[in-house]
């Protein structure tokens, strides 16, 4: 692992695995089994940071050209990780009415963190809804349908979601970008461990499709 000194000035007595993700990032879906393994073994030692792959300024609309661009990437991810990209998802890529925007699902994951540290759980569910069920998780009605199906208190969830404004989500993305710069992260996913010596960047690509070796690494380092 590459090490970078932390400039927080705080003594970190407990190690934390920081995960810079985007809910619409195929490579993040590729490492979902690795994140689940960490969450199961060390549920209080993982911190999510939404990245904002697609924003209103960088929104992407589905269509044939988008489908042709993404499909070979998805096939590569599936080959390396064993993760399944369903036919329903592939069909969704060609939908010209689908606009990808990461801000809504990231906001929802922030709400899930507030509601009892269920952010990792919701991220996994949203990834499966998108990549397996072919649902548009950038659509608010669809997202709330998924959340309700998962058993969240939908009234509380919707209320908290409505309180996350543009300023708050931009601040979250800005903080994520600052962390990425500090640890020399390059895109999504970026994972690093924080301890009292600083930040330690992880070459997570080495563990794609090898959950057993990843679990051993986490056991030794977290």
Buried (B, 14 or more C-beta within 10 A) or exposed (E): EEBBEBEEEEEBEEBBBBBBBBBBBBBBBBBBBBBBBBBEEBEEBBBBBBBBBBBEEEEBEBBEEBBEEBBEEBEEBBEBBEBEBBEEBBEBBBBEEBBBBBBBBBBBBBBBBBBEEBBBBBBBBBBBBBBBBBBBBBBBEBBBBBBBEBEBEBEEBBEBBEEBEEEEBEEBBEEBBEBBEBBEBEEBBBBBBBBEEBBBBBEBEEBBBBBEEBBEBBEEEB
